[in-house]
Amino acid sequence: MKKIIWLLLLLFLWGCNSEEISFEKENNESNLIYVNVIGKVKFPGIYQLQEQKYLYEIIELAGGFLNDANKEELNLVQLIDKDCTINIVGKGLEEENGLININYASIDQLSLLPGVGKVYANNIIEYRKSNGLFMNKEDIMNVPGIKNSVFEKIKDLITV
């Protein structure tokens, strides 16, 4: 009987140690930062970082800018310290055929849309940063505050 108790005690203690080891692995893995770089860079893709980096360093990892990249409005010394998507837009992509491209438009351009304003325009940009590009016009209704009534007002004025 004593042997069984000792055996159970050893198994319990061994189980505790393995949990500690797996917990340490989870902590090490959680320190990784994943950055999805899309748009006008040579090598778009998901980059795994061991530590925080400046935006210019991440652009270098992605092979640098393409010639038609719009880099004038970027803060290249912005510190990237959490998972995110970085979308490097091209020059002149904000408007196509008189339509506002919701994937690339600035807050000022978006706020000109009927029923949108600065608050919803900011919501659109934040949603775009968190979730990536809109795949179709209707996806804009996933943005907080943009409901069917607003979409009906803007659907003929926007593109993706």
N, C-alpha and C positions, 0 to 999 in steps of 0.2 A: 504494500500500500504506500509506504514511504517513497519507494522508487517511482511510483506513478505520480505522486505529488511533485517530486523533484523534476520529473520529466515535464510535467505540465508547467511548472514554474520556469524551467529553462526555455520551453517553447514560447511562453509568454514574453520573457525577456528578449529572446531572439526576435520575436515579432515586433517589439518596440524599437529595437535597433534598426530594423529594415524600414520602419516608418520614418525614422529620423533621416536615414539616408535618402529616401525618396523625397522627403520634404526639402532637404538641401538641394537636390536636383531641381525641384520646382522653383525654388528661390533663384538659382542660377539662371534658369531658363527665363524667368519672368523679368530679368534685367535686360534682356534683349529688346531691341527696338526694331520694328518692321516698318519700312518706308516704301510705299508704292510710288514709283516715279513714272509719270505718264506724259505724253505730249512731245514737245519738240526737243528731245535729247537723243543721242545716238543709240543708246541701249536702254529703252524703257523696261521696267520690270520691278520686281520686289527685291529690296535690299535689306539684309539682316545686319544690324549694327550692334557691336558689343557695348558701345557707349554713345552718348550724345555727340552730335556733330553739327557743324555749321552747314547751312544750305549749300554754299559753294563747294564744300567737300563732297556732299551727296551728288551734286551735279557732276563733279569730276568722276565719281564712281560710275555714273551713268554714261560716261564717255564724253561729256560736255554738251554744250548747246548745239543745235542745228542752226544753219545760217538764218533761217526765217523765224527763230525764236524771239519772242517779245520779252527781253530781259530788263527793260528800263524800269519797270515798276516792282522788281523783285528786291527784297532785302537779303542780299547774299550772305550777310553775317547774322542772319536769324538762326538761333540755336534750335535744333530739332532734337527734342528730348522725349518724345512719345510717338506711338504708332500713328501714322498719318498717310495721306495721299498728297503728293506734290504734282500739280498739273502745270507744266510749262506750256503756255499758249503761244500760238504763232501770231505774227503781226497781221492785223486786219481781219481776224477771225471773229471779232465781236459782232459784226453785222454781215449778213449775207443776203443779197437781193432785197435790201431794205428791211429784212427781218432781224430781230435780236436773237443771237445765239445764246441760249441760256447756259450753255456749258462754258462760255468764255466771257460773257458780258460783265462789266464792272457794276458796282453797287449803284453808281449814278445812272448808268444805262438801264438797269433793271427797274430802278425806282420811277422811271418815266412811264412804265407800263401802267395802263389803267387798273386801279384797284390794288396796286402793289405797294408803292411808297417805300421809304427807307427801311422800315422795320422788316417788312416781308422780303425786300431785296437782300438785306443782311441774312435773313433766314435761308434764302436760296443759296447764297454763297457759302454759308456754314454747312448746309446740307451737302453741297457739292464737294466741299473739302473732306467731309466725313465719309461720304458714300461714293465718291467718284463721279464720273460723267453721267448725265442723263442719257438713257438709251432711246427714249422717245419723248415727245412733248408732254404726254399724259403723266409721265413720271414726276412732273413738277407738283402734282397734287399730293405727293408724299411729303412735301415740305410743310412744316407746321404753319398753319394760317392760310395756306393756299387750298381753297376748297373749289368745288365744281363751279360756283358762281364766278369766282375770280378767273378760273381757267377759261370759262366761256368768253370772258372779255378779252383775254390775251392770246387765245389759241391761234388766231390768224396773224399775230404780230411776232410770234416767236418761232425759232427753229432749233434743231440740235445738230 
